[in-house]
Amino acid sequence: MLKLEQISKIFNEGTPDEKIALDRVSYSLKEGDFVTVIGSNGAGKSTLMNMISGVLTPDVGTVEIDSKNVTKLPEYKRSHFIGRVFQDPMAGTAPTMTIEENLAMAYSRNKKRTLKKGVDRKRKDFFRTSLETLHLNLENRLNAKVGLLSGGERQALSLLMATFTQPSILLLDEHTAALDPARAELITNLTKELVDKDNLTTLMVTHNMQQALDLGNRLIMMDKGQIILEVEEDKKKELTIEKLLAEFQRIRGEQFASDKALLTS
């Protein structure tokens, strides 16, 4: 479903500000895998997501989705088969458009454009039914401007929109980090429900170790642009925060103290 082969990315190469963001990263996801990604700031997590989504192109290496080489394919073309939810609740929706208009735009993402009316009665009923799964009463606010919604409501809507078309890959980039604990728990639960419902192949970046353990069937830990730990499904079930922290401490050494608060928040 997703295959990364020897992906490398260097920013500001040959200057005093040179930064190795990804260093020969190879990894693959099978259909239905839900992989959580943890690591300290600067580990390469977001660069990895940007590489998969097409925001960035690797200096070397290849990206394959559904057995097709998409390494040179631009972001707007990859959006036909990739859904993504960002950390910022304001990033995944159009604030000046209504809920209905945002949903219509997401619904048409991987469909051929026509001159037919954007939202007919059948589609509107589908939107309402889909919104009911969020348990936020948004199904009764189809004509409300998205910019008037709370951060949690917008993130829930972004999550629904990203999964609407059952994408080949769903990318979740710290999508609960900017929310208060109650809303973060809501979005976490919605994530599990929506991913499970359609068996979506998912890669989720998080700083929160408990969330990384609670969600998904596989886990990877990144540091300095590399995958330094891979945990498969059978081992992940036995993991605890204490065991994960111990492994991270072993790898990070003296730098561990500055990472611990971040990873357990």
N, C-alpha and C positions, 0 to 999 in steps of 0.2 A: 504493500500500500504506500509506504514512504521509505525511501532508501537514501541515506546520505553517505557519500563515499569520499573520504579524505578531504573534507571541506576545510579550507583555511581562509582567513581574512585578516589583513593587517591594515590598520589605519595610520596615516601619516608616515608611511614607510620611508626610512632613511633620514628621518628628522629626529631632533631630541624628544619630540612628542610621540614617537612610534609606539603603537599599542597593538599587541597580538590579541585580537578579539576571539578568533577561533584557530585552533592549531590541530590540523589533520583529524577532524572529527568524523567518525564513521558510526552510523547507527541506523537501525531499521525498525519500522512498526508494521505489524501484521494487521489485517483488517479486524477492527473491533478492539484493538489495544487502546488502553487509556494510560498514558505514561505521565507521571508527575516529575517535574524537573526542579531541583533545589540547588542552591549555591549562594555564595556571598555576592555582594555588589561587585560588578566588573568581572564576573566569572564567565560571561559569554552567553548567558541565557537569552536575553533579548536579541542579541545579534543572531543567535541560532533561529529564533522565530522569524526575524526579518529575512534571513536567508531562505527559509522555507516558503515564506509568503511572496517573495520576489521583490521586496523593498531593497535588498542588497544582492549583489552578484558575487559569488566566491572568487577569490584570486585564483585558486585551483580547486579541483574537486567537482563532483556532480551531485545534482538533486534529481531524484526520480519520484514521481507520484503516479500510481496505477501503472507501473512499469514503463512510463514515458519519461524521457529526459526533458526536464523543464528548466534546466540550469539557466538558460538564456531567455526564458519566457518572462515578459514583464509582469509586474504586479497586477495590472488591470485584467490581464488574461487569466492569470492564476486564480483571480477572485471568482471565476466561474465554478471552481471546484474546491476552494478553500474558504472556510468561515473563520473569522477572527474576532475576538473580544479583547479590548485593551483595558489597561488599568484605569484610565481616565473615563468615567461614565459619559463624558461629553464627546468622546472621540468616535463612538460607533453609530451615532444617529445624527439626523439633520434637524437641528433645533427649531428652525422656522417652518418646518413641515409638520403636518398632523401625524398622529399615530398611524392612521390608515395609510397615509401617503408613504411613510417610512416602511411599513409592512409591504406595500405594493412594490416599492423599489427593491426590497430584499427578495421578494417572491419571484421577481422577474430576472434575478441576477444570472441564472444559468439557462434562461429560456430565450428563444428567438423573438426579437422585437417585432410587433405588428402595429397596425393602426387601430386595433380594437380598443374599446374603452378600458381604461386601466383597472377599474374596480367595478365588477358587476355584482348583482345580489348574491350569487353563489360564492364568489370570492370573499365578499364582505362577511358572509356567514362563517366561512372558513377562518377568517381573521378573528372573529369573535370567539369561536370555539378554541382556537389556539391561545388567545389571550386569557381565557378562563383558566388554563393550566398554571398561570402565574399567581393566581389567587390575590390579585392586587386591584380588582375591579376595573382594570383598563379596558375590558371589553365593552364597557358602557361609556368610554371616553374616546371613541375612535376619532372624533373631530378636534380633540384637544391638541394644542401645539406641544411637541415633545420638549421644547425648551422650558415648559412650565412644570415638568415632572421633577420629582426628587431624584437625587443621585441613584438611590437604590432602584427606583422605578425605571429609570433610563437604562441601568445596567441589566435589569431583567429583560427589558425590551431588546437591548443589544444582543443578549444571549439567545433570545427567541429568534431574532432575525438571522443570526449567524447559523442557526441549525435548521432554518426553514426548508432549505433546499437539500437537506441531508448531504452535506459536503463530503468529499473524499477525506479531507483532513480538517479537523476543528482545532484551532490554535487559541488557547486561553492564556493571555499574558498578564499574570498577576491581577486577574479581573475582580478580585474582592479586596485588594489591598487599600483602596481609597475609601472604603465604606466603613460605617460604624459596625460594631460587633453584631448587632441584631440583623442589619441588612446583609452583612457578609455571610451570616449563617443562612439567610434566606437564599441568597444567590448560590451558595455552596450546595444546598439541597436541590435547588432547581437544576443546577449543573448535572448532578447525579441522575435526576429524573429524565432530563432531556437526552443525555448521552446514552443512558440505558435503554430508553424507549426505541431509539433508532440504531442502537449498537454502533455509535459513531466512533471512528478512529480519532483519538484525541491526544494532544500534547499540551500539558498545562504547566506553566511556570508559576512557582509560588515561593515566597520566603518562609511560609509557615509550615513547619515540619509536621504538625498534627494534621493539617489539611492534606499534606503530601502523603501521609500514611492512610488517612481515611478514604481518599479517593483513588481510583485507578487500580490497575492490576500489575503495573511495573513502575519502577522508580529509577531515575538517574541523578547523580550528583555531579555538578560541574565546578571546575576551579581553573583559573588562568587559561581559559579557552579550550579546556579539554574535559572529556567525560572521565572522571576519576573513579566512579563507582557505578555499577549497574546491578540492580536488584530485580530478579525475576519474580513471577507471581508466587511461587511456592515459598520463597524466602521472605517476600514482602509481608506476608500474613503474620510472620513471627517477629517483625520489626517493632521496636518501640522508639520513642524519642530518645531515651537514654542510650540505646544501642547505636542509633544514628549519629547522635552527638559524639559518642566515643569514637566512631569511625571518622567523623569529620575532624575531630581533635587530632587523631593520629596522623591525618593527612596534612592538616593546616599548621600543626605545631604551634609556635608562639603567636601566630596570627589568629588563632582560634578565639581568644578572649573577645576581640572586637566583633566577631561574627556571631557569637552565641546569642546575644540579646536580639539581634535581627532575626535569626532563624527560629527562635522560640516565641516570637511576638504573635 
